[in-house]
Amino acid sequence: MKQGNSYTRIFRHTSLFAGVQGLNILVGLVRTKFAAVLLGPAGMGLLAVYNTASTLLQSATNFGIQTTGVREISVAYQDGDEEGLQRGIRILRSWSMVLALFGFFVTIAFSGLLSRWAFSDGSYTRKFALLAPVVALAAVSGCETAILKATRRLSQLATVSVVCVAASLVTSVPLYLKWGNEGIIPSLIALAVVQMAIIVCWSYRFYPLRLRFGKELRQGKGILVLGTAFVLAGICGSGAEFMIRAFLSDMSLSLAGLYNTGYMITMTYAGMMFTAMETDYFPFLSSVCHDRDKMNGAVNRQIEVSMVMLAPCLVLLMTGLPIIIPLLFSGKFLPVVGMTQVAVLAMYCRATYLPVAYILLAKADSRPFFLLELASAVIMVVAVMLCFYNWGLAGTGIALVVASAVDCIIAVSFCTWRYGLELQASLVRFILLQLAVAVAALCVVKLTEGVVYWAAGLGLVAISAWISVRRMRKRVSGE
């Protein structure tokens, strides 16, 4: 494939899912706005704890089959091996059913421990136990999503994503309105049911359900063994986030809610590009990772496209936060503006880190992947706690930047040594140039106000956009 055409393909697919994620986020913002008004910071903190606990339990019980399954199925799909494709789908579905039941019972068994970790007593044990169906249904949904990704059903996956996020608005807001904080758990359960039903309906249209538990479970043991390292890695990441929110909620649920708001805006909303990247990039990387030159080309192009599309948006986000926070949430969340403006810089590191980290997943190199995730989790927890003690909530934004930068340096260094990764010098210069614009924007938002604030901030948005457009025009034209 010619270089220009490669950039066009990546840009087209990333733009498609970035657009879908943007639409999803707009709907999600409406839902969040209702939640912020109806629940307040304390309710948002409680919602964050439940969501993080659910993610932790999902990571601990799904054995990474959604990731390893994408890898195995995408290779068969790329090679045109229909028999291998069908076998891989049956194996993935069979194990997802078993692991859904496993996750259900593990959630109930550990509900008391989660309550004591998060709230220092067992008063929330029953609430955590009610997350069991959420964890189980997520295993099934994740399996079917993995099948759509691996078989490049991108337009269908985009449609499913939009329908699911619209359903989340319809199911959650009425429950918040009716029961307030008591409606959080029912909303999570209702959302899990609706999302699973939607995803299953689409996936079964292309690949009807055929399960053979005996043979398929035996054949899938290799995937399960490989996925164990991914489970441990997922526990590290989700466990770190759970520890941070538990640490903050132990002081104040409102504080945990504020931190989660800042984290959601940067790592979740601004990170929509990374979700778009995962959908197309990971299956493609899995099919070419055995060839060093093709692997390096795929990684460099993905980092470049991600930075081109993300950088101007990040500068705009940093500048507009004083308006965005009250508009999307409420005036009670204004204390998080300072933290979030700093935390935006972390996304520049993530735009480089994630395409590199996916190399380990594509190569199924499980042990190094686990060690990198463990190091990342430890660094994140230590950084947040130290920075919070020294600078309060604003310090958590500094912690996110420091942790992301260290993660990026470690991942790039390791992949350069182990796999022969080579980042192009022109790409590194482009990243540093965009990062310099972002640092200038941070200085503007911290040191100026009024007309100077908006003129300088929007001017830097224009500069970042000009740099990105100029770069992408060169690449798409094949210069």
N, C-alpha and C positions, 0 to 999 in steps of 0.2 A: 504494500500500500504506500503510495506517495505521501511524503511528509505533510504537504498541504491538505490532502484529503484526510489524513489521520487527524489533524487539528479540526477540520470541519466536522468529522464524525463525533469527536469528543465534545466539541462545542455544541453541536446540535443535540446530542443526548443529554449533556449536562444542562443545557438551556431548558430542554423539555421538563426535566425533573426539578430543576430549580424553579421553573414557573409553577409546576404543580405544588412544590413545597411552599412557594410564596402564597399561592391560593390557600393551601392548607393552613398556613400561618395566619393569614387574614381571618379565616374562620375561627382558628384557634384563639386569636386575640379577642374576638368577640366573646368566646366562651370564657377566656381568662378575665375579661373585663367584668362579666357578670359574676364570676367567682370572687374577684377582688372586692366588688361592691357588696355582694351578699354574704361573704365569709369573713372579709377583713384580713389583715396580716396574720392574725393567729390562725384563722381557718386555712389560709394559704400555706402556713407552716405545717399544719396537720396534714393537708393534702400532699405536701412535699414529702413528709415522712412516710406516708402510706405508699406513694408512688415509688420512692426509693427502695422501700422494703420489698415491694412487689418485684421490682427490677432485680434486686439482689437474689430473691428466691428463684426467679426465672433463670438467672445466670447460673445458679448453683445446681439446678435440676435438669437443664436441657442438654447437658453434655456437649454443647457446641455443635449439635447436628445441623442447625440452620446454616452455620458457616461451612463445616466440612461437607455438608450435603450440596451446597451450591458448587463447591469445588469439584466434587465427583460428577455431578450431573452436567455441569457446564463443559467438562472435558469430553464426555460422551456426546453431548449435543454438538460441540465444535467438530468432532470427528465424524459426525453423521451415523453414529452407532445407535440405531433405534432400539435394539434389544438391550444394550447397556443402559440407555436412557430410561426405558421402562422399568428395568430392574432397580436402577438407582432410586427412582421415584417410589417404588413399592417399599424398598428398604427404609427410605426416609419417613414415609408415612407410618409404617409399622412401628418404628421406634418412637415416633412422635406421640403415638397413642399411649405406648407404655410409659414414656417419660411424663406425659400429661398426668397420668394417675400418680406417678411417683411425686411430682411436684405438688399435687393436691394434698397428699398425706404428709409430706415434709413440712408444708406450710402450717398445717394444723399442729404438728408435733413441736415446731419451734416458735409458735405464736407467743407463748409465755416468755421465752427468752428475748424475743424481739421487743416485747412490751417493756421488759426490765432494762434493756439496752437503751431504748428511745426515751422512756419516761421514768426510769428509776424505780418502777413498781409494776405490779401485774394487772393494773386496772384496765389496760387496753388489750388484754389477752384475747378476749372474744372478738374484738375488732380486727386484730391481725389474723385470727383464724378465718374470718370471713373473706380474706383475700385468697383463700384456696382455689375457688373457681376461676379467679382472675389469672392465677399462675398456670392452671391447667389449660385454660382456653388459649392463653398466649402461646403455649407449646404447639398447639394445632395450627394457630394462625401463622406462627413463624415458619412452620414447615411448608405451608402452601405458598407463602410469600417467597420462600427460598426457591421453590419450583418455578414460579413465574420469573424470578430473576435469572436463574440458571438457563432457562430456555428462551431468554431474550423477549419475553412477552411484555415489552416496555410500555406500549400504549395501553394495554389492559391493566398493567400494574399502576400506571398513572391514574386511570379511571377509578380503580379500586381505592387508591389513596384518597382521592377527592371525596368519594362517596363515604368513606369511613370517617373522615374528619367532619363532614357535614352531619353524619349520624351522631358523632360525639357531642355536637352542640345541642341537637334535639333531645338527646337522652340525659345529659348532665344538668343543664340549666333548670329545667322544671323541678328536678330533685333538690337542687340547692335552694330554689325558691320556696319549696314546700317545707323542707326539714332543716335547712341551714347546714351546720357542721355535721349533723346526723345523716345528711343525705350524701356525704362523701363516699362512703363504702358502697351503698346501693348504686351510685352513679358509676363507680369503677366496675362493678359487676355487670351492670346493664351495658356499658360500653364494650366490655370484653365479649359479651354474647353477640352483640350486633356486629362488631368487627369480624369475629370469627365466621359468622353466617355469611357476611358479604364476601370475604376472601375465599371461603370454601366454595361458594356458588360459582365464582369466576374460575377458580382453578380446576374444579371438577368438570367444567365444560370442555376443557382441552385434554385433561387427563383424568378419566373416570376413576373412581375409587376401586382399587383391587388390593386387598390385603391378604398376605399369607404369613401369619405370624411365626410359624416354625422355621421355615427355610430362610425367610428374609431377616429374621432376628439373628440367626446364626451368621449369615453373610455380613450383617451390619456391625459385627463386633469390632472389626478393624476401625471403622469410622468412630465407634464409641470410644475405643481406647485412645485414638487420636484426639477426640473431642474432650477427653478428660483434662488435658492441659488447658484447653479453652475455657472449660468450666472454672478451673482454678483462677485463670486470668480474669474471667468475668466476675468472680467473687471478689477478687482484689479491687477491681474498678468500682463495682456497685457497693462493695463493703466500705470502701473509702468514702464514697458519697454519703452512705448511710451514717458512718461515724461522724462526718462533718456536720450533718444535719442534726444528729442526736446530740452532739456537743453544743451546738447553738441552741437547740430547742430546750436543752436542760437549763439554759440561762433564761430563755424567753422564746415562746412560740412565734412571737412577732418578729424577733430577730432572725429566726430560721426562715420565716416567710419572706423577709426582705432579702436575705442571701439567696434564697431560691429564685426570687424574681430577677435579680441581677444575673445569676447563673443561667436562667432560662433565656434571657434576652441575648446573652453572648453565646454560650455554648450550644443552645438549642435553636433559637431563632436565627442568629447570624450563621449558625452551623448548618443551615438548610442545604448549602452547597455540598456538604460532605455526605448527606443522605443521597443527594442526586448522584454524587460521584460513586458511591458504593453500588448503586443499582446497575450501572453499566461497566464501571472500571474493574471491579473485583472479578466478575466472570471472565472478562477479557484478559486480565492479567494472569488468571489461573491457567488459561489456555496457551500463553506464550512465555511463562516464567522459566521454562527449561532452556530458553535461548537468551543468553546474557544481553546481546545487543537489542533484541526486541523488548526485553524486560526494561532495560534502561530507557529506551525510547518511550515506552508506555508510561513509566514513572515520571520522566521529565515533562512529557506533554501534559499529563494530568495535573501536576503541580502548577504548571504555567497557566493552564486554562482556569484552574480553581482560583489562582491569585488574580488573574485578569478580571474575572467576574466578581470576585469577592471584595477586593481592596477598595474600590470607590464606595461600595455599599457600607463598608465598615467606617470609613471617614464620615460619611453622611450620618450613620447611626450615632457615632460619637458626638457629633455636633448637635444633632436633634434630640438627644436624650431628655433635656429639661422640658421639652414639649411632649415627647413620646410617652414618658412614664406616667404623668397625670392623665393623658389622653387614654392610654391603654389600661391603666389600673385605676389609681385615684391619688389624690394629694397625699394620702398617708404613706405612699411608697416613695416620695421624693428623697428621703435619706439614702436611697440606693443609687442615686445618680452618680455620685463621686466614685463609688466602687465600680460601677459598670463602665464608666468612661475609661478607666484604667484597664479593666479586664478585656476590653475590645482588642487590645494589642495581642492577647493570647491567641486570637484567631489566626494571626499571621504565622505563628509557629505551628498551629494545628493544620493549616493549609499545606505545609511542608511535611509534617510528621505523618499524617494519615496515609497519603499515597505510598510513603516509604514503609510504614508498618504493615501494610497489606501484603508486602512481599513475603513476609513470614507466613501469613495465612495462605497465600497462593502456593507456597512451597510446602505447606503442611509441616513446617518446622516448629513443632509445638513447644518444646522445652525452652528455647530462647524467647519465644513469644510470651510464655508465662513469666519468665524472669524479667522481661522488659515491662510487662504489665504490673508485676509486683513492685518493681522499683518505682514506676509511675505512681502507684497508689500510695506508697510510703512517702514519696516526695510531696504529693498533694496534701496529705493529711498533716504532715509536719509543717509545711509551708503555711497552710491556712491557720493552724493553731498559733504558730509563732507570730505571724503577721497580725492576727486578730488581737492577740495580747498586747502588741506594741502600738497598733494604729486603729484598732476597732474594726468596724464594718468596712471602711475604706481599705484597710489592710488586706482584706480577703481578695480584693481585685488585684493587688500587687502579687499575692500568693498565686493566683491563677496564671499570671504572666510568667512568674519565675518557674513554676512547675511545668508549664507548657514548653518554655524555652529549654529547660534541662531535658525533658522528654525528647524533644526534637534533636538535640545534639547527640544524645545517647543512641537514638534509633538510626540516624544517618551514619554515625561513626561505625556502629555495629554492622549495618548492611553494606557499607563500603568495604569493611574488612572481610566479611563472610561471603558475600554474594558478588562482589565486584561492582557495586553500585557506583555510578558516576553522575554527579549533578553537573550540568553544563555551566561553564563560567558565566555565560550570558544570562542564564536563568538566575544564578546567585545574585548577579548585579541587579537584575530586575526586581527580585524580592527585596533586596536592601534599599533600592530606590523607593519602592512603595512603602516600606517600613519607615523610611525617613519622613515621608509625607505624613504618615500616621502619627509619628512622634511630634512633628510640628503641629498637627491638629490637636494633640493632647495638650501641648503647651498653650495653644490658643484658648481652649475651653477652660483651662485652669487659671489662666492669668489675665484674661480679658472679659469684658461684658458689654452688653448693649450692642450698638451698631458695629463696633470693631469685632466683637465676637462673631456675629452672623456674617459679616462681609469676609473676614479672614477664613472662617470655617467653611463657608460655601465656596470660596475661592480655592481652597485646598481640595474640596470634593471635585471641582472641575479639573484641577491639575491631575489628580489621581485617575480620573476618568479618561483624560487625554492620553496619559501614559499607557493605560490599558488598551484603549482603542488602537493606538498606534502600534502597539506590540502585536495585537491579534491580527490586524490587517496584514502585517508582514508575514506572520506565520501562515495564515490561510492562503495567501497568494503564493506561498512557497518560496519566498525570498530568503 
